[in-house]
Amino acid sequence: MKTSNALYIGLLALASFAGCSKDHEASTPAAAAWNYENTDWKTLGYADCGDNVQSPVDITTASDVKTMLPDVAYNFTLFPMKIVDNGHTVEVLNTGTNTVTVNGHTYNFVQFHFHHHSEHSVNGQAYPLEMHIVSQDPNTGTLVVLSVLFQESGTDNPFIATVFNNIPAQKAKEVQTQEMLSLRDVLPADQHYYTYIGSLTTPPCTPGVDWVIFRQPVTISTAQLAKFAQLYPANARPTQPLFTRVVLED
C-alpha cells in the first residue's frame, strides 16, 4: 500500500489543479441559515459552495486512477465523549490528543459526525450512513477528512451504540459524558481507500479538503440506523460534479 511521497503529492496536486478554477477567490459568506431542503447554498451567500472543487462526489471505479497510496497512520487513544446535536447532525468533539497522519502530515482530530444517507457514493450507489472524521493541521489550518461508510446488518455496532445512546435531547447543547471512545473501534479492518481533493460538504463549503474514503464499509444495525433517521431522515448534500479532478484508488 506504500508508495513514494513524491508520486502521491504529484497525483494529488494534479487532481487539485485540474479542479481549481483560475478565477476562484476566497470568500467570506454571510452567516445565513441553511438546510438540506434547498442545497443551492451559493444563493444564501456561501460563494464557495458554487465552485468546481466541491464534495461529495460519486466515485466511479472504472475511471479513477489505480495507484499505491501511502498508509494512513493514527495516534488514537481513549477520550471522554463530548456530544452535541447541532441541528444538522450528531457531532462528537475531540477531548483528547488524537492525531491522523496522511502523507507525512499530522493533523489534530477535531470532531466526527454523520450523514444519512451517505454523501459519497460508489458507482452511483449510496450507503445508508457515512461518518466523517475531521482533522486539522495545527500549522496551516488545512483539513483532512476520513470517511467511513456503513452498511446495514442485524447486529448492533458497539461504537455506534455508545454514541447514539447518548444523543442529547436538547439541540445545540454540548454534553460531556463519562463514556470513553477510541476512533480505532470504528475504522474498517481493510485500510485501502479512495482519495481526492474536495471541500467541506456543509456551508461554507471551504475547498482544499483532502478526502480519504475507506473502501471497505463497516456495519450498523437496522435499529441503529432507524434511530438516527428519526432525527435526520435526509442530511446529505447531493454529489457534486467531479469536473476534471481525479480520484485515486489504492
C-alpha positions, -999 to 999 in steps of 0.1 A, spaced: 0 0 0 30 23 3 44 45 -24 68 74 -26 57 107 -12 67 124 -45 43 103 -65 15 108 -40 19 145 -39 22 147 -76 -10 128 -82 -29 149 -57 -15 181 -70 -27 171 -105 -62 164 -90 -63 197 -72 -50 218 -101 -74 201 -125 -104 210 -104 -95 246 -94 -109 275 -114 -84 302 -122 -109 329 -111 -116 312 -78 -113 337 -49 -117 331 -12 -149 345 1 -165 352 35 -201 342 32 -229 357 52 -239 337 83 -272 327 67 -293 298 79 -291 268 57 -308 234 54 -309 203 33 -342 211 16 -325 237 -6 -289 228 -11 -282 257 -35 -262 273 -7 -244 297 -30 -276 317 -32 -275 322 6 -241 339 3 -218 309 6 -199 316 -26 -175 286 -22 -205 262 -24 -207 271 -61 -170 265 -71 -158 234 -90 -138 217 -63 -168 206 -42 -177 175 -22 -192 150 -20 -187 132 -53 -197 99 -69 -167 76 -71 -166 58 -104 -142 29 -101 -139 24 -138 -124 59 -143 -105 65 -111 -67 62 -111 -53 30 -96 -21 35 -77 -3 26 -45 -11 51 -18 7 56 15 -7 42 46 -28 64 69 -13 64 104 -31 71 136 -24 81 172 -59 72 186 -63 69 223 -94 67 245 -110 100 252 -142 111 271 -170 117 247 -185 152 244 -215 151 221 -239 176 206 -269 176 183 -261 207 163 -294 209 143 -278 194 112 -262 162 125 -249 145 156 -214 155 164 -187 142 188 -160 167 197 -124 159 205 -114 160 242 -81 141 238 -49 142 219 -58 121 188 -40 127 156 -41 114 120 -10 113 97 -16 114 59 13 115 36 37 126 63 15 155 76 0 152 110 -35 165 117 -52 170 151 -86 153 153 -114 179 158 -147 161 156 -167 134 138 -203 135 126 -228 115 105 -248 118 73 -279 98 63 -277 86 37 -241 87 27 -229 118 9 -203 100 -12 -215 72 -35 -196 45 -53 -206 37 -89 -239 56 -83 -248 37 -52 -251 55 -18 -247 37 16 -271 40 44 -248 62 66 -215 79 64 -192 91 92 -168 120 87 -137 122 110 -125 157 106 -89 166 115 -69 199 111 -32 207 105 -23 229 135 2 249 115 -17 256 82 -53 250 92 -58 227 63 -82 198 68 -82 161 61 -115 141 64 -116 103 69 -148 89 56 -163 57 70 -192 41 50 -218 19 68 -239 -9 55 -269 -24 74 -266 -56 94 -286 -74 120 -260 -67 147 -255 -35 167 -222 -17 162 -208 -12 197 -191 21 188 -223 35 173 -243 23 203 -221 43 226 -226 74 205 -263 71 196 -273 61 232 -260 94 244 -275 118 219 -287 148 239 -324 156 239 -318 193 236 -303 206 203 -272 228 203 -262 218 238 -228 202 242 -229 174 268 -198 160 284 -203 123 291 -183 97 311 -183 74 281 -148 66 266 -143 63 229 -115 51 207 -117 60 170 -98 28 162 -130 9 171 -149 24 141 -123 20 114 -126 -8 89 -102 -37 90 -91 -31 54 -74 3 52 -74 6 14 -90 39 3 -101 64 -23 -87 99 -21 -93 133 -39 -92 170 -32 -126 184 -24 -144 206 1 -164 207 32 -199 193 25 -217 219 45 -215 257 44 -192 275 40 -181 246 17 -144 255 21 -123 240 -7 -89 223 -3 -100 194 19 -81 162 15 -106 133 15 -97 97 25 -127 74 19 -122 39 31 -133 13 5 -145 -13 30 -177 -4 47 -184 -12 84 -217 -24 97 -246 -8 116 -278 -24 127 -311 -16 111 -324 -4 145 -294 19 150 -298 33 115 -336 39 122 -327 57 154 -305 82 135 -330 85 107 -357 96 131 -336 126 139 -322 132 104 -341 115 76 -321 133 50 -290 153 59 -268 145 29 -256 170 3 -261 158 -32 -230 146 -51 -212 174 -69 -195 173 -104 -160 160 -104 -151 182 -134 -115 175 -143 -104 163 -109 -93 127 -105 -100 102 -77 -71 80 -67 -77 44 -56 -54 22 -37 
